[in-house]
Amino acid sequence: AMNSVSKKTLTHNIGSVNSILYAETSKRIYSASSDNSIIIWDYLTGDKIGSMVGHTSSVFSLAWVNATTIVSGSWDSCIKLWDITTRTCIKTFKPHTDYVISVAVTPDGDHVISGSGDKTIKITNITTGECVHTLSHHSDWVYKVSISPDGRLIGSGGYDEMFFLHEVSPLFPILIHEGYLSSATEENKTFRLYSDGIIRLFDGLSTSIITTITPSTMCS
């Protein structure tokens, strides 16, 4: 069994902490907060060492673009690209008309995938800022987006209690889950869906359920 021990408590953010990224090499933690900022922490000391400011509403999601660049999504409807070396905003995109709730980056680092309160998923070219595709299969807020390591599948979960897998080429939806979805993650073409206290593992290639994990089986 794995033992989890809390070593440090970082308490500088005002309001909720909505997303975090960890930089292994520099031992930095980046936290997105409802105080409109991205706070930078020294993981070893627990000290706040800086911040990146530019959003005008809660920062809700963070993702890596490459070793020196992260992308953020905010309730100000904007997506921002940040240079973590200079701690400055490089670019701002606004493909959505409502909150940007979740962001992910394609494995080649060329595109941002974003889910929004406008019920759409946008695919935005990072270099040009152009929205190259819109997916409109959800009927409520898109709360989570994720992309497979090979870039072939986009997963999306929404407040409409739907989870879709979207084949990138061509783009079409596969409905594989119905019911309230609190989180979705992807690893090695396996999507983990967290819903109603149950974890369901889906095979991203066959779109079939691999297994269902309940609290009782996790603790047994």
C-alpha positions as CSV (number, residue, x, y, z in Angstrom):
1,A,0.0,0.0,0.0
2,M,1.2,3.5,-0.7
3,N,1.4,5.9,2.2
4,S,0.6,9.6,1.6
5,V,2.2,12.1,3.9
6,S,1.4,15.9,3.7
7,K,4.8,17.6,4.0
8,K,4.0,21.2,3.4
9,T,0.9,23.5,3.2
10,L,1.0,26.4,0.7
11,T,-1.5,29.0,1.7
12,H,-1.0,32.2,-0.3
13,N,-3.8,31.8,-2.8
14,I,-6.9,33.8,-2.2
15,G,-10.0,31.7,-2.9
16,S,-10.1,28.2,-4.5
17,V,-7.1,26.6,-6.1
18,N,-8.4,25.2,-9.4
19,S,-5.4,23.5,-11.1
20,I,-1.8,22.8,-10.4
21,L,1.3,21.9,-12.5
22,Y,4.6,20.5,-11.2
23,A,8.0,21.2,-12.8
24,E,10.3,18.3,-11.9
25,T,13.5,19.9,-13.0
26,S,13.1,23.3,-11.3
27,K,11.1,22.0,-8.3
28,R,8.4,24.6,-9.0
29,I,4.6,24.3,-8.5
30,Y,2.2,26.5,-10.5
31,S,-1.2,27.0,-9.0
32,A,-4.2,28.5,-10.7
33,S,-6.5,30.4,-8.5
34,S,-9.8,32.3,-8.2
35,D,-7.8,35.4,-7.4
36,N,-7.1,35.7,-11.1
37,S,-3.4,34.7,-10.8
38,I,-1.0,31.9,-11.3
39,I,1.2,31.5,-8.2
40,I,4.7,30.1,-8.5
41,W,6.0,28.1,-5.5
42,D,9.3,26.6,-4.5
43,Y,8.4,23.0,-3.8
44,L,11.4,22.4,-1.5
45,T,10.9,25.4,0.8
46,G,7.1,25.9,0.4
47,D,7.7,29.6,-0.3
48,K,5.9,31.7,-2.9
49,I,8.5,32.9,-5.3
50,G,6.4,34.8,-7.8
51,S,3.2,35.1,-9.8
52,M,1.9,35.5,-13.3
53,V,-0.9,38.0,-13.6
54,G,-3.0,38.9,-16.6
55,H,-6.4,37.2,-16.4
56,T,-9.3,39.3,-15.2
57,S,-11.2,36.4,-13.6
58,S,-10.6,33.1,-12.0
59,V,-7.9,30.9,-13.6
60,F,-9.5,27.5,-13.9
61,S,-7.1,25.2,-15.8
62,L,-3.3,24.9,-16.6
63,A,-1.4,22.7,-19.0
64,W,2.1,22.3,-20.3
65,V,3.0,23.4,-23.8
66,N,6.7,22.6,-23.5
67,A,9.4,22.9,-20.8
68,T,9.3,26.7,-20.6
69,T,5.7,27.4,-21.6
70,I,2.3,26.8,-20.0
71,V,-1.2,27.6,-21.1
72,S,-4.1,28.8,-18.9
73,G,-7.8,28.9,-19.3
74,S,-9.9,31.4,-17.3
75,W,-13.5,32.5,-16.5
76,D,-12.6,35.7,-18.4
77,S,-13.2,33.6,-21.6
78,C,-9.5,33.9,-22.5
79,I,-6.7,31.4,-23.0
80,K,-3.2,32.7,-22.3
81,L,0.2,31.4,-23.1
82,W,2.9,32.1,-20.5
83,D,6.7,32.0,-20.6
84,I,7.6,30.6,-17.1
85,T,11.2,31.8,-17.5
86,T,10.3,35.5,-17.8
87,R,6.9,35.0,-16.1
88,T,5.1,37.0,-18.8
89,C,2.1,36.4,-21.0
90,I,3.2,35.7,-24.6
91,K,-0.2,35.5,-26.3
92,T,-3.8,35.7,-25.6
93,F,-6.5,33.8,-27.5
94,K,-10.3,34.2,-27.2
95,P,-11.9,31.5,-29.2
96,H,-14.8,31.1,-26.7
97,T,-17.8,33.3,-25.8
98,D,-18.0,32.0,-22.2
99,Y,-15.8,30.6,-19.4
100,V,-12.8,28.5,-20.4
101,I,-13.0,25.7,-17.9
102,S,-10.4,23.2,-19.1
103,V,-7.4,23.2,-21.4
104,A,-5.1,20.6,-22.8
105,V,-2.3,20.7,-25.4
106,T,-1.7,18.3,-28.3
107,P,1.5,16.1,-28.0
108,D,3.3,18.1,-30.7
109,G,2.6,21.4,-28.8
110,D,1.0,23.0,-31.8
111,H,-2.6,23.2,-30.6
112,V,-4.6,24.0,-27.5
113,I,-7.8,22.0,-26.8
114,S,-10.3,24.0,-24.7
115,G,-13.6,23.2,-23.1
116,S,-16.0,26.1,-22.2
117,G,-19.2,27.3,-20.7
118,D,-20.3,28.1,-24.2
119,K,-20.8,24.3,-24.6
120,T,-18.1,23.9,-27.2
121,I,-14.6,22.5,-27.6
122,K,-12.2,24.6,-29.6
123,I,-9.0,23.5,-31.2
124,T,-6.7,26.6,-31.5
125,N,-3.4,26.8,-33.3
126,I,-0.8,28.1,-30.9
127,T,1.3,29.8,-33.5
128,T,-1.4,31.7,-35.4
129,G,-4.1,31.9,-32.7
130,E,-6.6,30.7,-35.2
131,C,-9.4,28.4,-34.1
132,V,-9.1,25.5,-36.6
133,H,-12.0,23.4,-35.4
134,T,-15.1,23.6,-33.1
135,L,-16.8,20.6,-31.6
136,S,-20.4,21.2,-30.5
137,H,-21.7,17.9,-29.3
138,H,-22.3,18.8,-25.6
139,S,-25.5,20.5,-24.5
140,D,-24.0,22.1,-21.3
141,W,-20.7,23.4,-20.0
142,V,-17.7,21.3,-21.1
143,Y,-16.0,20.7,-17.8
144,K,-13.0,18.6,-18.8
145,V,-10.9,18.0,-22.0
146,S,-8.0,15.5,-22.4
147,I,-6.0,14.2,-25.3
148,S,-4.3,10.9,-25.8
149,P,-0.4,10.8,-26.0
150,D,-0.6,9.9,-29.7
151,G,-2.9,12.9,-30.4
152,R,-5.5,10.6,-31.9
153,L,-8.3,10.9,-29.4
154,I,-9.8,13.9,-27.6
155,G,-11.9,13.1,-24.5
156,S,-14.5,15.6,-23.2
157,G,-16.8,15.6,-20.2
158,G,-19.6,18.0,-19.5
159,Y,-22.3,19.2,-17.1
160,D,-24.7,17.5,-19.5
161,E,-23.6,14.2,-17.9
162,M,-22.0,13.1,-21.1
163,F,-18.5,11.9,-21.9
164,F,-17.4,11.8,-25.6
165,L,-14.3,10.5,-27.3
166,H,-13.5,12.5,-30.5
167,E,-11.5,10.9,-33.2
168,V,-9.1,13.7,-34.3
169,S,-9.0,12.6,-38.0
170,P,-11.7,12.7,-38.9
171,L,-13.4,14.5,-35.9
172,F,-16.5,12.6,-34.8
173,P,-17.9,11.9,-31.3
174,I,-18.3,8.5,-29.6
175,L,-20.6,8.6,-26.6
176,I,-19.2,6.2,-24.0
177,H,-20.6,7.5,-20.7
178,E,-23.9,9.0,-19.4
179,G,-24.2,10.5,-15.9
180,Y,-22.6,13.3,-13.9
181,L,-18.8,13.4,-14.5
182,S,-16.5,15.1,-11.9
183,S,-13.2,14.3,-13.6
184,A,-11.6,12.6,-16.6
185,T,-7.9,11.7,-17.1
186,E,-6.0,9.8,-19.8
187,E,-2.9,7.6,-19.7
188,N,-1.7,5.2,-22.4
189,K,-5.0,5.3,-24.3
190,T,-7.0,4.5,-21.2
191,F,-9.5,7.1,-20.0
192,R,-10.4,7.2,-16.3
193,L,-13.8,8.7,-15.6
194,Y,-14.8,9.7,-12.0
195,S,-18.5,9.7,-11.5
196,D,-20.8,9.2,-8.5
197,G,-18.0,7.8,-6.4
198,I,-17.2,5.2,-9.1
199,I,-14.1,5.1,-11.4
200,R,-14.6,3.6,-14.8
201,L,-11.7,2.7,-17.1
202,F,-12.4,2.9,-20.8
203,D,-10.2,1.6,-23.6
204,G,-9.6,4.6,-25.9
205,L,-9.2,2.4,-28.9
206,S,-12.2,0.1,-28.6
207,T,-14.3,2.6,-26.5
208,S,-15.2,-0.3,-24.3
209,I,-15.3,-0.5,-20.5
210,I,-12.1,-2.2,-19.1
211,T,-13.2,-2.3,-15.5
212,T,-15.3,-0.4,-12.9
213,I,-13.8,0.5,-9.5
214,T,-16.0,1.3,-6.5
215,P,-14.9,2.6,-3.1
216,S,-15.3,-0.8,-1.6
217,T,-13.0,-2.5,-4.1
218,M,-10.4,0.3,-3.8
219,C,-10.2,-0.1,0.0
220,S,-10.4,-3.9,0.1
